[in-house]
Amino acid sequence: MHDPVTEDTPTETTPTAKAAAPQTRHWWSTRRALTTGPLRDRGMSTAEYAVGTIAACAFAALLFKVVSSPEVSEMLTKLIDQALKTTG
């Protein structure tokens, strides 16, 4: 049976294969180390940073709106007055 892929591929005994084998092994081990294990998910990408920043800003704006509303301000004032009156 004739297989051109295996016939054209250098074997471990040819000089080309001996020179290319360490480079291929180094490339493969580096690639494998980057795609598996603890280094696989090293952090957020730029798009994830953008979405996270927008979400944080939206939450901060909502929190500011709630805390600065008259109802919450009055409730916090009553709470602080009540806490100060009970201690002395």
VEXDREN-2710 file (C-alpha; in Angstrom, 1 decimal):
% VEXDREN-2710
k/r/px/py/pz
1/MET/0.0/0.0/0.0
2/HIS/1.4/3.4/-1.0
3/ASP/1.1/6.2/1.5
4/PRO/2.6/9.5/0.3
5/VAL/2.2/11.2/3.7
6/THR/4.4/8.7/5.6
7/GLU/6.9/8.3/2.8
8/ASP/7.5/12.1/2.5
9/THR/7.6/12.7/6.3
10/PRO/11.1/12.6/7.7
11/THR/11.8/9.8/10.1
12/GLU/13.9/10.0/13.3
13/THR/16.9/8.7/11.4
14/THR/17.1/11.4/8.7
15/PRO/19.1/14.6/9.3
16/THR/16.1/16.8/8.7
17/ALA/14.1/15.0/11.3
18/LYS/16.9/15.2/13.9
19/ALA/17.3/18.9/13.4
20/ALA/13.5/19.6/13.5
21/ALA/12.6/17.3/16.3
22/PRO/13.8/19.5/19.2
23/GLN/12.1/22.6/17.7
24/THR/8.9/20.7/17.2
25/ARG/9.0/19.2/20.7
26/HIS/9.7/22.7/22.2
27/TRP/6.8/24.2/20.2
28/TRP/4.5/21.5/21.2
29/SER/5.3/21.5/24.9
30/THR/5.0/25.3/24.9
31/ARG/1.7/25.2/23.2
32/ARG/0.4/22.5/25.5
33/ALA/1.5/24.4/28.6
34/LEU/-0.4/27.5/27.4
35/THR/-3.6/25.6/26.6
36/THR/-3.8/23.4/29.6
37/GLY/-3.2/23.8/33.3
38/PRO/-3.1/26.9/35.4
39/LEU/-1.9/29.2/32.6
40/ARG/-4.9/28.4/30.4
41/ASP/-7.1/31.1/31.8
42/ARG/-4.7/33.8/33.0
43/GLY/-7.1/36.8/33.1
44/MET/-9.6/38.8/31.3
45/SER/-9.4/39.9/27.7
46/THR/-10.0/43.5/26.6
47/ALA/-13.6/42.8/25.8
48/GLU/-14.2/41.3/29.3
49/TYR/-12.5/44.4/30.9
50/ALA/-14.8/46.7/28.9
51/VAL/-17.9/44.7/30.0
52/GLY/-16.8/44.6/33.6
53/THR/-16.0/48.3/33.6
54/ILE/-19.4/49.2/32.2
55/ALA/-21.2/46.9/34.7
56/ALA/-19.2/48.4/37.6
57/CYS/-20.1/52.0/36.5
58/ALA/-23.7/51.1/36.0
59/PHE/-23.8/49.6/39.5
60/ALA/-22.1/52.6/41.0
61/ALA/-24.6/55.0/39.3
62/LEU/-27.5/52.9/40.6
63/LEU/-26.1/52.8/44.1
64/PHE/-25.5/56.6/44.1
65/LYS/-29.0/57.2/42.9
66/VAL/-30.5/55.0/45.6
67/VAL/-28.3/56.4/48.4
68/SER/-28.8/60.0/47.5
69/SER/-32.6/59.7/47.2
70/PRO/-34.6/61.6/49.9
71/GLU/-36.2/58.4/51.3
72/VAL/-32.9/56.7/51.9
73/SER/-31.3/59.8/53.2
74/GLU/-34.1/60.3/55.7
75/MET/-33.9/56.6/56.7
76/LEU/-30.1/56.8/57.3
77/THR/-30.5/60.1/59.3
78/LYS/-33.1/58.4/61.5
79/LEU/-31.0/55.4/62.0
80/ILE/-27.9/57.4/63.0
81/ASP/-30.0/59.6/65.3
82/GLN/-31.5/56.5/66.9
83/ALA/-28.1/54.9/67.4
84/LEU/-26.7/58.0/69.0
85/LYS/-29.6/58.5/71.3
86/THR/-29.5/54.9/72.6
87/THR/-25.8/55.1/73.6
88/GLY/-26.1/58.2/75.7
END
